[in-house]
């Protein structure tokens, strides 16, 4: 399960990596699970943190951004697939503090390619249920 804190609640979420959105690296509450943050902290322990990042280059700006988000999603899914039974994956990056945003550079040599990256890694936490 993928989770994220929203104020005093922890919600299960699904990926929403959309190059057309204002926040391209997004997560949407899916309504499957919800805890109070206090209850979650009382039941789960942080096992480890992971940081993932991606980049992509293409002559077409929109394709470069989509490819970068696809690569980020693939890395995210690799971390998720490696979870042990009973573990959950949490989005630890905080909006307004260290949340990743897409950035691009445009080369001026020969072919004019767009290179998309994140300005900081997406931080993830692996949490395991106590006991």
N, C-alpha and C positions, 0 to 999 in steps of 0.2 A: 504494500500500500504506500502511496505517496501522500505526504501530509504537509501542511503549512499553518503557521500561527497567524491568526487575525485577531489582534487585540488580546482579549482574555479567553479566546477559544482556539482550539486546534481542529482543523477540518481536513478531511481527505480531499485531494485535488487530482485533476488530470492535466496533462500538458496542453499548452496552447501557444505554440511557437508560431507567430504569424507576422510575416514581414510588413503587412499592411496596417498593423496595430501600432498605437503610440508606444506601448510597451511590448516590444517584439518577443521578449523572453517572458512568457506569461504562464500562469497556472489558473485554472478555473475550479471553483468548488464543485464537487460532483454529488454532494448530498448523501454519500454512502455512510460516512462516519463523522462524528463530532464529539469532542471532549471539552471540558473546561481545561484551561492550561494547567491549573492546579492538579486536577485529576490525572492528566497526562504525565506531568512531571513526577507524580507519586507512583506511577505504574511503569514508567520506562526510564532507561538510562542511556545516555549518549555513549556509543561504542567507539565511533571514529567520525572524522570529517573528511570529506572529499572535495576537491576543487576541480571543476571541468571548464574547458575553454575550447574554442574552435575558431577556424578561419577558412576563408575561401576566396579565390580570385577568378574573375571572369570579365570579358569585355562588356557584358550586359549587366548593368548595375543591379537590377531586380533579381537576376539569376544568381549573382554572387552572394547577395544577402540570403536568398532562399537556400543555397547550397551550404552556407555557413550555419544557418539554423538547423538544417537537416543533419549536418555533422555534429552539432551540439546535442541534438535529440538522440542521435546514435550513441554518443558517449554517455548521455544520461541513462539510456536504456541498458548499457553495459553495466553501469554501477547498480542499477535496479535489479538486473538479472543475477548479480552476484550476492544478493541478500540471502542470509540464512533464514530458515523457517522462524517465524515469530518476529522478524525484524521489520521495521518500517523506514522509509526514506523521507527525510524532512528537507524542505527548502529552507536553508539557514540564512541566505542573503536577505537583507532587510531593505525595503524601499526607503529611499531618502538617505540611506547610510552607505551601503555597499552593494546595492543591487546592480547587476550588469546591464549595460546598454550597448546596442550595436553602434559601431563606428566604421567609417570607411576612409580609405586613402585612394587617390587616383594617380596612377603612374603617368609620367610625362615622357617616358622613353619608348620610342617605337610604338607598339600597340598600346592603346590607352586602356589599361585594365583597371577594374575596381577590386580592391581587396577589402573584404569585410572581416572584422574581428569584434570581440567584446572588449569594453574598456576595463573590465575586471572579471575574474573568474566567477562562475556560479558556484556558490558554496552549498554543499549538501551535507546532511548529518545522517548517520546510520544509528537508529535507536533500537534497543532490544528490551523486551518486556522482562521485568524483574521476576526472579523465581523460576 
